[in-house]
Amino acid sequence: MDNKQKIKGFEIISKDIPIIISAPHSAKQFRNGKIQSKEIYTDSLAIKLSEKENISCIYKTAFLNDDVNSDKESEYKTDLKQYIEKNNIKFLIDLHTMSDKRLPDICISINSGKNILNQYSILQEIISAFNSNGITSVTVDEPFKAKDVNCISNYISRTCNIPCFQIEINKKFSNFLTKLFNKPFNKKIVESSLCSVVNVLKNHI
């Protein structure tokens, strides 16, 4: 057996509240013929939210020459789907980071409403949760839409029939200068904002 058969390459932490947060790019990925860098802090953010808010999380732990957010088939997606069905999970947050050359601080990708089952009132509450924590540069479906049928939020929404919010965080939140000058878009603010987002979803369970 090769390493890909021996190692799952991801971890699931089970908690009580029926919400799950996913960090599928917290290890390197192979996409478009190239190895892509891991999305730093997405695993630690997912784990922190899991511990603080008593929600489940799943995150990538090893590079297996794959990309579970774009491959047609992946054990990550299969196990996530089974976990959601077994535990009657009501919402998924799929966590990513985007280049600091992008304009928005946060992009919420919903595939024109399809991936959130057109729950626009919840979307507005999530945007307000970011705003109330001082993050006002929030876009929807721009620059990322989560339209690919193989991406986590699209796949889970269709197969499990639950609202799935793909949240892209601008990498500048973790930049050295952001930390040095304690700018208003930093790790602490991002973490607080995500806790607020989770509490929005808790109110709709």
Backbone as a printed PyTorch tensor [residue, N CA C, xyz], in Angstrom:
tensor([[[  0.8480,  -1.2090,   0.0000],
         [  0.0000,   0.0000,   0.0000],
         [  0.8760,   1.2500,   0.0000]],

        [[  0.4870,   2.2580,  -0.7820],
         [  1.2650,   3.4870,  -0.7950],
         [  0.7550,   4.4300,   0.3010]],

        [[  1.4510,   5.5770,   0.4410],
         [  1.1090,   6.5080,   1.5210],
         [ -0.2930,   7.0570,   1.3960]],

        [[ -0.7550,   7.2340,   0.1490],
         [ -2.0940,   7.7960,  -0.0450],
         [ -3.1640,   6.8510,   0.4950]],

        [[ -2.8960,   5.5550,   0.4530],
         [ -3.8380,   4.5830,   0.9920],
         [ -3.7200,   4.4770,   2.5060]],

        [[ -2.5170,   4.6940,   3.0110],
         [ -2.2820,   4.5300,   4.4430],
         [ -2.7380,   5.7490,   5.2460]],

        [[ -2.6000,   6.9310,   4.6650],
         [ -2.8490,   8.1700,   5.4030],
         [ -4.1000,   8.8500,   4.8700]],

        [[ -5.0140,   9.1810,   5.7720],
         [ -6.1990,   9.9150,   5.3380],
         [ -5.8490,  11.3480,   4.9630]],

        [[ -4.9690,  11.9570,   5.7330],
         [ -4.5460,  13.3170,   5.4120],
         [ -5.4600,  14.4000,   5.9460]],

        [[ -6.4080,  14.0310,   6.8030],
         [ -7.2650,  15.0430,   7.4190],
         [ -7.7590,  14.5470,   8.7680]],

        [[ -8.2650,  15.4760,   9.5580],
         [ -8.7390,  15.1750,  10.9080],
         [-10.1250,  15.7690,  11.0940]],

        [[-10.9770,  15.0470,  11.7990],
         [-12.2920,  15.5690,  12.1840],
         [-12.3560,  15.6430,  13.7040]],

        [[-12.7400,  16.8070,  14.2220],
         [-12.9800,  16.9820,  15.6530],
         [-14.4850,  17.1020,  15.8520]],

        [[-15.0310,  16.2130,  16.6310],
         [-16.4790,  16.1720,  16.8190],
         [-16.8960,  16.9600,  18.0550]],

        [[-17.8900,  17.8220,  17.8900],
         [-18.4440,  18.6040,  19.0030],
         [-19.9690,  18.4910,  18.9860]],

        [[-20.6150,  19.1990,  19.9090],
         [-22.0460,  18.9900,  20.1460],
         [-22.9830,  19.7930,  19.2490]],

        [[-22.6410,  21.0470,  18.9710],
         [-23.5480,  21.9130,  18.2200],
         [-23.4740,  21.5630,  16.7350]],

        [[-24.6130,  21.4120,  16.0570],
         [-24.6280,  20.8860,  14.6820],
         [-24.2130,  21.8830,  13.5910]],

        [[-23.0050,  22.3960,  13.7410],
         [-22.3510,  23.2520,  12.7500],
         [-20.9560,  22.6870,  12.5670]],

        [[-20.4470,  22.6930,  11.3260],
         [-19.0800,  22.2280,  11.1050],
         [-18.3160,  23.2610,  10.2830]],

        [[-17.0420,  23.4440,  10.6370],
         [-16.1630,  24.3390,   9.8930],
         [-15.0690,  23.5060,   9.2460]],

        [[-14.7920,  23.8070,   7.9880],
         [-13.8600,  23.0280,   7.1830],
         [-12.6800,  23.8940,   6.7480]],

        [[-11.4840,  23.3010,   6.7780],
         [-10.2730,  23.9850,   6.2860],
         [ -9.5460,  23.0280,   5.3310]],

        [[-10.0300,  22.9220,   4.0840],
         [ -9.5050,  21.9200,   3.1590],
         [ -8.1390,  22.2390,   2.5670]],

        [[ -7.6750,  23.4850,   2.7240],
         [ -6.3830,  23.8770,   2.1620],
         [ -5.3530,  24.1810,   3.2480]],

        [[ -5.5180,  23.5640,   4.4140],
         [ -4.5490,  23.7800,   5.4960],
         [ -3.3040,  22.9100,   5.3280]],

        [[ -3.1960,  22.2400,   4.1770],
         [ -1.9630,  21.5790,   3.7370],
         [ -1.7680,  21.9450,   2.2670]],

        [[ -0.6060,  21.6800,   1.7380],
         [ -0.3540,  21.9620,   0.3190],
         [ -1.3550,  21.2130,  -0.5550]],

        [[ -1.5780,  21.7110,  -1.7730],
         [ -2.4820,  21.0550,  -2.7150],
         [ -1.7990,  20.9440,  -4.0790]],

        [[ -2.2540,  19.9810,  -4.8760],
         [ -1.8090,  19.8600,  -6.2580],
         [ -2.9720,  20.2670,  -7.1480]],

        [[ -2.7970,  21.4020,  -7.8480],
         [ -3.8880,  21.9440,  -8.6600],
         [ -3.3240,  22.5870,  -9.9120]],

        [[ -3.9880,  22.3210, -11.0350],
         [ -3.5650,  22.8830, -12.3280],
         [ -2.1050,  22.5590, -12.6460]],

        [[ -1.6960,  21.3470, -12.2950],
         [ -0.3550,  20.8940, -12.6080],
         [  0.7380,  21.4390, -11.7220]],

        [[  0.3690,  22.1440, -10.6470],
         [  1.3600,  22.7490,  -9.7540],
         [  1.0150,  22.4720,  -8.2990]],

        [[  2.0570,  22.4650,  -7.4700],
         [  1.8380,  22.3580,  -6.0250],
         [  1.5700,  23.7580,  -5.4820]],

        [[  0.4440,  23.9030,  -4.8190],
         [  0.0400,  25.1940,  -4.2510],
         [  0.3690,  25.2310,  -2.7540]],

        [[  0.7200,  26.3940,  -2.2530],
         [  1.0560,  26.5460,  -0.8360],
         [ -0.1610,  26.3290,   0.0530]],

        [[  0.0840,  25.8900,   1.2680],
         [ -1.0060,  25.7520,   2.2280],
         [ -1.5500,  27.1290,   2.5870]],

        [[ -2.8070,  27.1760,   2.9780],
         [ -3.4330,  28.4280,   3.4100],
         [ -3.2460,  28.5370,   4.9250]],

        [[ -2.2510,  29.3220,   5.3070],
         [ -1.8510,  29.3800,   6.7180],
         [ -2.9650,  29.8870,   7.6020]],

        [[ -2.9800,  29.3730,   8.8160],
         [ -3.9090,  29.7300,   9.8940],
         [ -5.3180,  29.1760,   9.7190]],

        [[ -5.6540,  28.6290,   8.5430],
         [ -7.0360,  28.1510,   8.4050],
         [ -7.3050,  26.9760,   9.3420]],

        [[ -6.3080,  26.1000,   9.5330],
         [ -6.5080,  24.9800,  10.4580],
         [ -6.5930,  25.4660,  11.9020]],

        [[ -5.7060,  26.3780,  12.2890],
         [ -5.7330,  26.8710,  13.6670],
         [ -7.0080,  27.6610,  13.9500]],

        [[ -7.4810,  28.4280,  12.9610],
         [ -8.7480,  29.1470,  13.1310],
         [ -9.9100,  28.1740,  13.2870]],

        [[ -9.9230,  27.1350,  12.4660],
         [-10.9970,  26.1420,  12.5500],
         [-10.9860,  25.4380,  13.9010]],

        [[ -9.8120,  25.0760,  14.3750],
         [ -9.6970,  24.3860,  15.6650],
         [-10.1030,  25.3080,  16.8050]],

        [[ -9.6770,  26.5740,  16.7580],
         [-10.0460,  27.5330,  17.8060],
         [-11.5560,  27.7380,  17.8640]],

        [[-12.1720,  27.8750,  16.6900],
         [-13.6240,  28.0490,  16.6590],
         [-14.3290,  26.8020,  17.1780]],

        [[-13.8000,  25.6540,  16.8390],
         [-14.3660,  24.4010,  17.3290],
         [-14.3530,  24.3590,  18.8530]],

        [[-13.2220,  24.7460,  19.4350],
         [-13.0800,  24.7110,  20.8900],
         [-13.9260,  25.7800,  21.5670]],

        [[-13.9030,  26.9950,  21.0230],
         [-14.6200,  28.1110,  21.6420],
         [-16.1220,  27.9920,  21.5380]],

        [[-16.5860,  27.5500,  20.3670],
         [-18.0150,  27.5870,  20.0830],
         [-18.6910,  26.2100,  20.1110]],

        [[-17.9330,  25.1680,  20.4530],
         [-18.4700,  23.8120,  20.5790],
         [-19.0660,  23.3060,  19.2610]],

        [[-18.3900,  23.6540,  18.1500],
         [-18.8160,  23.1590,  16.8350],
         [-17.7510,  22.2020,  16.2970]],

        [[-18.1460,  21.3240,  15.4120],
         [-17.2030,  20.3630,  14.8370],
         [-16.3070,  21.0430,  13.8030]],

        [[-15.1780,  20.4080,  13.5120],
         [-14.3310,  20.9280,  12.4440],
         [-13.6260,  19.7870,  11.7340]],

        [[-13.2450,  20.0440,  10.5050],
         [-12.4680,  19.1210,   9.6850],
         [-11.3790,  19.9370,   9.0030]],

        [[-10.1610,  19.4190,   9.0010],
         [ -9.0700,  20.1720,   8.3970],
         [ -8.0320,  19.2180,   7.8220]],

        [[ -7.3560,  19.6730,   6.7720],
         [ -6.3430,  18.8660,   6.0910],
         [ -5.0670,  18.8500,   6.9220]],

        [[ -4.4540,  17.6870,   7.0290],
         [ -3.2440,  17.5500,   7.8430],
         [ -2.0140,  17.1420,   7.0370]],

        [[ -2.2180,  16.6420,   5.8150],
         [ -1.0760,  16.1580,   5.0300],
         [ -1.3240,  16.3430,   3.5420]],

        [[ -0.2410,  16.5820,   2.8200],
         [ -0.3110,  16.6940,   1.3720],
         [ -0.2120,  15.3060,   0.7610]],

        [[ -1.2200,  14.9090,  -0.0050],
         [ -1.2560,  13.5900,  -0.6330],
         [ -1.3540,  13.7130,  -2.1500]],

        [[ -0.6900,  14.7630,  -2.6810],
         [ -0.7020,  14.9940,  -4.1220],
         [ -2.1330,  15.2050,  -4.6360]],

        [[ -2.9260,  15.9180,  -3.8460],
         [ -4.3490,  16.0790,  -4.1370],
         [ -4.8050,  17.5040,  -3.8640]],

        [[ -6.0280,  17.7900,  -4.2140],
         [ -6.7000,  19.0160,  -3.8120],
         [ -8.1520,  18.6550,  -3.5400]],

        [[ -8.4800,  18.5060,  -2.2820],
         [ -9.8120,  18.0090,  -1.9200],
         [-10.9140,  19.0190,  -2.2350]],

        [[-10.5250,  20.2560,  -2.5390],
         [-11.5170,  21.2760,  -2.8800],
         [-11.7490,  21.4030,  -4.3840]],

        [[-11.0370,  20.5920,  -5.1700],
         [-11.2740,  20.6300,  -6.6170],
         [-11.2970,  19.2440,  -7.2620]],

        [[-10.7250,  18.2410,  -6.5940],
         [-10.7680,  16.8830,  -7.1410],
         [-12.2110,  16.3810,  -7.1700]],

        [[-12.5200,  15.6370,  -8.2280],
         [-13.8790,  15.1150,  -8.3570],
         [-14.2180,  14.1710,  -7.2110]],

        [[-13.2590,  13.3410,  -6.8340],
         [-13.4680,  12.4090,  -5.7280],
         [-12.3940,  12.6290,  -4.6790]],

        [[-12.7970,  12.6470,  -3.4070],
         [-11.8330,  12.7480,  -2.3170],
         [-12.4440,  12.1510,  -1.0590]],

        [[-11.6010,  11.4930,  -0.2760],
         [-12.0590,  10.9030,   0.9780],
         [-12.4890,  11.9980,   1.9510]],

        [[-11.8530,  13.1500,   1.8530],
         [-12.2140,  14.3010,   2.6950],
         [-13.6920,  14.6350,   2.5100]],

        [[-14.1060,  14.8100,   1.2470],
         [-15.5090,  15.1600,   0.9710],
         [-16.4550,  14.0240,   1.3480]],

        [[-16.0520,  12.7970,   1.0440],
         [-16.9020,  11.6490,   1.3540],
         [-17.1330,  11.5160,   2.8570]],

        [[-16.0470,  11.6120,   3.6380],
         [-16.1720,  11.4950,   5.0960],
         [-16.9210,  12.6860,   5.6930]],

        [[-16.6960,  13.8650,   5.1160],
         [-17.4180,  15.0530,   5.5770],
         [-18.9150,  14.8800,   5.3500]],

        [[-19.2950,  14.4240,   4.1790],
         [-20.7030,  14.1850,   3.8720],
         [-21.3130,  13.1740,   4.8410]],

        [[-20.6160,  12.0890,   5.0790],
         [-21.1160,  11.0620,   5.9940],
         [-21.2560,  11.6040,   7.4120]],

        [[-20.2680,  12.4160,   7.8320],
         [-20.3180,  13.0000,   9.1780],
         [-21.5260,  13.9340,   9.3120]],

        [[-21.7510,  14.7500,   8.2990],
         [-22.8800,  15.6930,   8.3150],
         [-24.2050,  14.9430,   8.4060]],

        [[-24.3430,  13.8880,   7.6280],
         [-25.5860,  13.1160,   7.6300],
         [-25.7860,  12.3770,   8.9490]],

        [[-24.7210,  11.8000,   9.4700],
         [-24.8030,  11.0300,  10.7160],
         [-25.1160,  11.9180,  11.9110]],

        [[-24.5890,  13.1370,  11.9070],
         [-24.7170,  14.0240,  13.0720],
         [-25.7360,  15.1420,  12.8740]],

        [[-26.4880,  15.0720,  11.7850],
         [-27.5610,  16.0360,  11.5230],
         [-27.0490,  17.4830,  11.5690]],

        [[-25.9080,  17.7000,  10.9050],
         [-25.3070,  19.0350,  10.8530],
         [-26.1970,  19.9600,  10.0270]],

        [[-26.3530,  21.1910,  10.5060],
         [-27.2680,  22.1470,   9.8640],
         [-26.5720,  23.1650,   8.9730]],

        [[-25.2930,  23.4840,   9.2570],
         [-24.5770,  24.5000,   8.4870],
         [-23.1130,  24.0980,   8.3240]],

        [[-22.5400,  24.4800,   7.1940],
         [-21.1070,  24.3180,   6.9530],
         [-20.4850,  25.6770,   6.6680]],

        [[-19.3310,  25.9360,   7.2960],
         [-18.4680,  27.0670,   6.9400],
         [-17.2110,  26.4660,   6.3320]],

        [[-16.8830,  26.8520,   5.1070],
         [-15.6760,  26.3620,   4.4510],
         [-14.6790,  27.5080,   4.3900]],

        [[-13.5720,  27.3460,   5.0980],
         [-12.6520,  28.4540,   5.3640],
         [-11.4480,  28.4250,   4.4150]],

        [[-11.1500,  29.5980,   3.8380],
         [-10.0220,  29.7420,   2.9180],
         [ -9.3400,  31.0860,   3.1500]],

        [[ -8.1430,  31.2360,   2.5690],
         [ -7.5110,  32.5580,   2.5100],
         [ -7.2800,  32.9130,   1.0480]],

        [[ -7.2370,  34.2130,   0.7900],
         [ -6.9710,  34.7000,  -0.5710],
         [ -5.7920,  35.6670,  -0.5460]],

        [[ -5.2100,  35.9000,  -1.7080],
         [ -4.0230,  36.7440,  -1.8360],
         [ -4.2500,  38.1390,  -1.2570]],

        [[ -3.1980,  38.6850,  -0.6530],
         [ -3.2940,  40.0490,  -0.1190],
         [ -3.3040,  41.0970,  -1.2310]],

        [[ -3.1890,  40.6460,  -2.4740],
         [ -3.3460,  41.5650,  -3.6090],
         [ -4.8200,  41.7440,  -3.9730]],

        [[ -5.6960,  40.9130,  -3.4210],
         [ -7.1340,  41.0510,  -3.6460],
         [ -7.6690,  42.2570,  -2.8740]],

        [[ -8.7690,  42.8270,  -3.3500],
         [ -9.2820,  44.0530,  -2.7430],
         [-10.0660,  43.8320,  -1.4460]],

        [[-11.0320,  42.9020,  -1.4010],
         [-11.8370,  42.7950,  -0.1740],
         [-11.0660,  42.1630,   0.9790]],

        [[-11.4950,  42.4610,   2.1880],
         [-10.9540,  41.7780,   3.3610],
         [-11.5680,  40.3810,   3.4720]],

        [[-12.8560,  40.2980,   3.1640],
         [-13.5920,  39.0350,   3.2460],
         [-14.4290,  38.8580,   1.9850]],

        [[-14.4220,  37.6470,   1.4480],
         [-15.3460,  37.2950,   0.3670],
         [-16.1800,  36.1100,   0.8370]],

        [[-17.4910,  36.2430,   0.7470],
         [-18.3910,  35.1430,   1.0730],
         [-18.9050,  34.5760,  -0.2470]],

        [[-18.5410,  33.3340,  -0.5220],
         [-18.8760,  32.7210,  -1.8050],
         [-20.1050,  31.8270,  -1.6410]],

        [[-21.1470,  32.1250,  -2.4310],
         [-22.4160,  31.4130,  -2.2480],
         [-23.0110,  30.8870,  -3.5550]],

        [[-22.2940,  31.0560,  -4.6830],
         [-22.7660,  30.5600,  -5.9750],
         [-24.1540,  31.0990,  -6.3160]],

        [[-24.2660,  32.4140,  -6.2640],
         [-25.5410,  33.1020,  -6.5730],
         [-26.6890,  32.5990,  -5.7040]],

        [[-26.3780,  32.2470,  -4.4850],
         [-27.4090,  31.8180,  -3.5320],
         [-27.6530,  30.3280,  -3.4900]],

        [[-27.2050,  29.6030,  -4.5170],
         [-27.4820,  28.1560,  -4.5750],
         [-26.8490,  27.4110,  -3.4050]],

        [[-25.6060,  27.7580,  -3.0540],
         [-24.9010,  27.0130,  -2.0070],
         [-25.4230,  27.2960,  -0.6040]],

        [[-26.2070,  28.3590,  -0.4550],
         [-26.7980,  28.6530,   0.8610],
         [-28.3090,  28.4280,   0.8500]],

        [[-28.7880,  27.7330,  -0.1830],
         [-30.2210,  27.4340,  -0.3320],
         [-31.0540,  28.7130,  -0.2920]],

        [[-30.4750,  29.7790,  -0.8520],
         [-31.1360,  31.0880,  -0.9410],
         [-31.5020,  31.6740,   0.4200]],

        [[-30.7230,  31.3420,   1.4310],
         [-30.9620,  31.8870,   2.7690],
         [-30.2840,  33.2630,   2.8810]],

        [[-30.8220,  34.2180,   2.1460],
         [-30.2060,  35.5450,   2.0750],
         [-30.3060,  36.3270,   3.3760]],

        [[-31.3150,  36.0540,   4.1660],
         [-31.4410,  36.7650,   5.4430],
         [-30.2930,  36.3710,   6.3730]],

        [[-29.9040,  35.0930,   6.3390],
         [-28.7560,  34.6480,   7.1400],
         [-27.4750,  35.2680,   6.6010]],

        [[-27.3490,  35.3220,   5.2910],
         [-26.1750,  35.9530,   4.6780],
         [-26.0280,  37.3900,   5.1590]],

        [[-27.1210,  38.1380,   5.1740],
         [-27.0570,  39.5370,   5.6210],
         [-26.6430,  39.6370,   7.0800]],

        [[-27.1090,  38.7080,   7.9000],
         [-26.7040,  38.7020,   9.3090],
         [-25.2160,  38.4020,   9.4400]],

        [[-24.6940,  37.5330,   8.5910],
         [-23.2640,  37.2140,   8.6150],
         [-22.4390,  38.4300,   8.1980]],

        [[-22.8830,  39.1190,   7.1610],
         [-22.1940,  40.3500,   6.7380],
         [-22.2060,  41.3660,   7.8750]],

        [[-23.3460,  41.4970,   8.5420],
         [-23.4530,  42.4200,   9.6740],
         [-22.5430,  42.0050,  10.8240]],

        [[-22.3510,  40.6920,  11.0070],
         [-21.4570,  40.2040,  12.0610],
         [-20.0250,  40.6500,  11.7910]],

        [[-19.5950,  40.5650,  10.5370],
         [-18.2620,  41.0670,  10.1880],
         [-18.2000,  42.5770,  10.3950]],

        [[-19.2260,  43.2840,   9.9170],
         [-19.2560,  44.7460,  10.0440],
         [-19.1780,  45.1850,  11.5010]],

        [[-19.8980,  44.4990,  12.3710],
         [-19.9310,  44.8890,  13.7840],
         [-18.5890,  44.6610,  14.4740]],

        [[-17.7440,  43.8420,  13.8680],
         [-16.3950,  43.6300,  14.3960],
         [-15.3630,  44.5120,  13.7020]],

        [[-15.8470,  45.4490,  12.8850],
         [-14.9530,  46.4090,  12.2420],
         [-14.4730,  46.0140,  10.8670]],

        [[-14.9730,  44.8970,  10.3250],
         [-14.5830,  44.4720,   8.9820],
         [-15.7000,  44.8710,   8.0210]],

        [[-15.4890,  45.9510,   7.2920],
         [-16.5330,  46.4920,   6.4170],
         [-16.3210,  46.1550,   4.9480]],

        [[-15.1090,  45.7070,   4.5960],
         [-14.8170,  45.3460,   3.2100],
         [-15.1790,  43.8750,   2.9840]],

        [[-16.4790,  43.6370,   2.7770],
         [-17.0020,  42.2800,   2.6120],
         [-17.7340,  42.2000,   1.2730]],

        [[-17.3320,  41.2550,   0.4420],
         [-18.0010,  41.0680,  -0.8510],
         [-18.6980,  39.7130,  -0.8820]],

        [[-19.6220,  39.5660,  -1.8260],
         [-20.3220,  38.2960,  -2.0340],
         [-20.0640,  37.8370,  -3.4650]],

        [[-19.5450,  36.6290,  -3.6030],
         [-19.2590,  36.0190,  -4.9160],
         [-18.2480,  36.7920,  -5.7600]],

        [[-17.4400,  37.6250,  -5.1320],
         [-16.4280,  38.3960,  -5.8520],
         [-15.1950,  38.5670,  -4.9640]],

        [[-14.0530,  37.9960,  -5.3150],
         [-13.7010,  37.4050,  -6.6120],
         [-13.9730,  35.8970,  -6.7290]],

        [[-14.4750,  35.2600,  -5.6810],
         [-14.6920,  33.8140,  -5.7330],
         [-16.1730,  33.4930,  -5.5610]],

        [[-16.6460,  32.5190,  -6.3350],
         [-18.0810,  32.2390,  -6.3500],
         [-18.4510,  30.8630,  -5.8020]],

        [[-17.4840,  29.9450,  -5.7270],
         [-17.7550,  28.5550,  -5.3120],
         [-18.7470,  27.8880,  -6.2570]],

        [[-18.5300,  28.1330,  -7.5460],
         [-19.4240,  27.5910,  -8.5720],
         [-19.0420,  26.1760,  -9.0000]],

        [[-17.7730,  25.8250,  -8.8610],
         [-17.2910,  24.5080,  -9.2640],
         [-18.0160,  23.4240,  -8.4600]],

        [[-18.5930,  22.4620,  -9.1540],
         [-19.3730,  21.4160,  -8.4750],
         [-18.5130,  20.5460,  -7.5660]],

        [[-17.1950,  20.5760,  -7.7490],
         [-16.3140,  19.7570,  -6.9260],
         [-15.8130,  20.4570,  -5.6770]],

        [[-16.0580,  21.7570,  -5.5510],
         [-15.5770,  22.4410,  -4.3480],
         [-16.4660,  22.0640,  -3.1560]],

        [[-15.8970,  22.1540,  -1.9800],
         [-16.5440,  21.6390,  -0.7650],
         [-17.9400,  22.2170,  -0.5630]],

        [[-18.0520,  23.5370,  -0.5840],
         [-19.3390,  24.1660,  -0.2530],
         [-20.4130,  23.8300,  -1.2760]],

        [[-20.0300,  23.7680,  -2.5470],
         [-20.9820,  23.4210,  -3.6030],
         [-21.4210,  21.9660,  -3.4620]],

        [[-20.4540,  21.0780,  -3.3000],
         [-20.7310,  19.6450,  -3.1870],
         [-21.6100,  19.3250,  -1.9820]],

        [[-21.2530,  19.8720,  -0.8260],
         [-22.0030,  19.5630,   0.3950],
         [-23.4030,  20.1620,   0.3530]],

        [[-23.5140,  21.3630,  -0.1690],
         [-24.8370,  21.9770,  -0.2860],
         [-25.7710,  21.1190,  -1.1240]],

        [[-25.2630,  20.6290,  -2.2460],
         [-26.0930,  19.8260,  -3.1530],
         [-26.4180,  18.4440,  -2.5950]],

        [[-25.4350,  17.8050,  -1.9790],
         [-25.6270,  16.4170,  -1.5530],
         [-26.2360,  16.2750,  -0.1600]],

        [[-26.0580,  17.2940,   0.6810],
         [-26.5970,  17.2300,   2.0490],
         [-27.7700,  18.1830,   2.2640]],

        [[-27.9920,  19.0680,   1.2800],
         [-29.1060,  20.0150,   1.3490],
         [-29.0480,  20.8910,   2.6050]],

        [[-27.8700,  21.4480,   2.8620],
         [-27.7060,  22.4010,   3.9600],
         [-27.0140,  23.6520,   3.4190]],

        [[-27.2460,  24.8080,   4.0350],
         [-26.5510,  26.0320,   3.6100],
         [-25.0520,  25.9360,   3.8970]],

        [[-24.2390,  26.2770,   2.8980],
         [-22.7890,  26.2100,   3.0170],
         [-22.1800,  27.5510,   2.6290]],

        [[-21.4420,  28.1350,   3.5420],
         [-20.8380,  29.4460,   3.3280],
         [-19.3310,  29.2920,   3.1680]],

        [[-18.8170,  29.5560,   1.9690],
         [-17.3710,  29.5780,   1.7530],
         [-16.8800,  30.9740,   2.1150]],

        [[-15.9800,  31.0480,   3.0820],
         [-15.4820,  32.3420,   3.5530],
         [-13.9950,  32.4540,   3.2290]],

        [[-13.6720,  33.4320,   2.3930],
         [-12.2930,  33.7020,   1.9810],
         [-11.7830,  34.9080,   2.7700]],

        [[-10.6630,  34.7180,   3.4550],
         [-10.0790,  35.7770,   4.2880],
         [ -8.8160,  36.2940,   3.6100]],

        [[ -8.7250,  37.6070,   3.4310],
         [ -7.5420,  38.1960,   2.8190],
         [ -6.3110,  37.9250,   3.6930]],

        [[ -5.2320,  37.4750,   3.0510],
         [ -4.0220,  37.0980,   3.7880],
         [ -3.3620,  38.2600,   4.5170]],

        [[ -3.7740,  39.4700,   4.2060],
         [ -3.1330,  40.6090,   4.8820],
         [ -3.4450,  40.6300,   6.3750]],

        [[ -4.4570,  39.8520,   6.8110],
         [ -4.7690,  39.8110,   8.2450],
         [ -3.6040,  39.2420,   9.0520]],

        [[ -2.7280,  38.4850,   8.3860],
         [ -1.6100,  37.8540,   9.0910],
         [ -0.2600,  38.4500,   8.7280]],

        [[ -0.2550,  39.5370,   7.9420],
         [  0.9990,  40.1700,   7.5380],
         [  1.7630,  40.7430,   8.7270]],

        [[  3.0880,  40.7860,   8.6030],
         [  3.9450,  41.3080,   9.6710],
         [  3.5810,  42.7470,  10.0250]],

        [[  3.3720,  43.5940,   9.0080],
         [  3.0730,  45.0050,   9.2770],
         [  1.7170,  45.1610,   9.9640]],

        [[  0.7810,  44.2780,   9.6260],
         [ -0.5210,  44.3170,  10.2940],
         [ -0.3530,  44.0560,  11.7830]],

        [[  0.4940,  43.0850,  12.1110],
         [  0.7520,  42.7700,  13.5200],
         [  1.5150,  43.9120,  14.1940]],

        [[  2.5340,  44.4260,  13.4870],
         [  3.4200,  45.4440,  14.0700],
         [  2.6510,  46.7040,  14.4370]],

        [[  1.7560,  47.1350,  13.5460],
         [  1.0280,  48.3800,  13.7800],
         [ -0.3900,  48.1580,  14.3090]],

        [[ -0.6910,  46.8870,  14.6480],
         [ -1.9900,  46.5530,  15.2290],
         [ -3.1340,  47.1290,  14.4070]],

        [[ -3.0860,  46.8880,  13.1200],
         [ -4.1120,  47.4040,  12.2160],
         [ -5.4560,  46.7330,  12.4960]],

        [[ -6.5640,  47.3540,  12.0660],
         [ -7.8910,  46.8620,  12.4410],
         [ -8.3190,  45.5700,  11.7500]],

        [[ -7.5060,  45.0570,  10.8230],
         [ -7.8090,  43.7700,  10.2020],
         [ -6.6660,  42.8280,  10.5480]],

        [[ -6.8050,  42.1360,  11.6660],
         [ -5.7410,  41.2740,  12.1600],
         [ -6.3100,  39.9520,  12.6580]],

        [[ -5.4350,  39.0790,  13.1320],
         [ -5.8660,  37.7350,  13.5430],
         [ -6.9380,  37.7810,  14.6300]],

        [[ -6.7580,  38.6720,  15.5920],
         [ -7.7010,  38.7530,  16.7050],
         [ -9.0890,  39.1720,  16.2160]],

        [[ -9.1370,  40.1620,  15.3270],
         [-10.4110,  40.6420,  14.7850],
         [-11.0640,  39.5740,  13.9060]],

        [[-10.2580,  38.8970,  13.1140],
         [-10.7860,  37.8300,  12.2590],
         [-11.3900,  36.7210,  13.1160]],

        [[-10.6770,  36.3370,  14.1590],
         [-11.1820,  35.2820,  15.0490],
         [-12.4880,  35.7070,  15.7230]],

        [[-12.5370,  36.9410,  16.2190],
         [-13.7600,  37.4440,  16.8550],
         [-14.9220,  37.4850,  15.8680]],

        [[-14.6180,  37.8930,  14.6430],
         [-15.6530,  37.9690,  13.6080],
         [-16.2210,  36.5940,  13.2910]],

        [[-15.3340,  35.6040,  13.1710],
         [-15.7930,  34.2540,  12.8730],
         [-16.6250,  33.6730,  14.0160]],

        [[-16.2720,  34.0180,  15.2450],
         [-17.1060,  33.6060,  16.3900],
         [-18.4990,  34.2210,  16.2730]],

        [[-18.5590,  35.4770,  15.8570],
         [-19.8530,  36.1450,  15.6570],
         [-20.6490,  35.4760,  14.5490]],

        [[-19.9580,  35.0740,  13.4790],
         [-20.6090,  34.3680,  12.3760],
         [-21.2100,  33.0520,  12.8650]],

        [[-20.4450,  32.3150,  13.6540],
         [-20.9310,  31.0420,  14.1910],
         [-22.1650,  31.2720,  15.0600]],

        [[-22.1600,  32.3400,  15.8360],
         [-23.3160,  32.6190,  16.6940],
         [-24.5600,  33.0190,  15.8900]],

        [[-24.3420,  33.6500,  14.7320],
         [-25.4700,  33.8970,  13.8210],
         [-26.0980,  32.5740,  13.4120]],

        [[-25.2590,  31.6160,  13.0210],
         [-25.7580,  30.3280,  12.5760],
         [-26.4200,  29.5560,  13.7210]],

        [[-25.8580,  29.6680,  14.9180],
         [-26.4680,  29.0010,  16.0740],
         [-27.8990,  29.4670,  16.2870]],

        [[-28.1460,  30.7400,  16.0340],
         [-29.4840,  31.2940,  16.2260],
         [-30.4940,  30.7770,  15.2210]],

        [[-30.0060,  30.0960,  14.1800],
         [-30.9100,  29.5750,  13.1420],
         [-31.0070,  28.0480,  13.1480]],

        [[-30.4720,  27.4330,  14.1800],
         [-30.5890,  25.9790,  14.3020],
         [-31.9880,  25.6080,  14.8210]]])
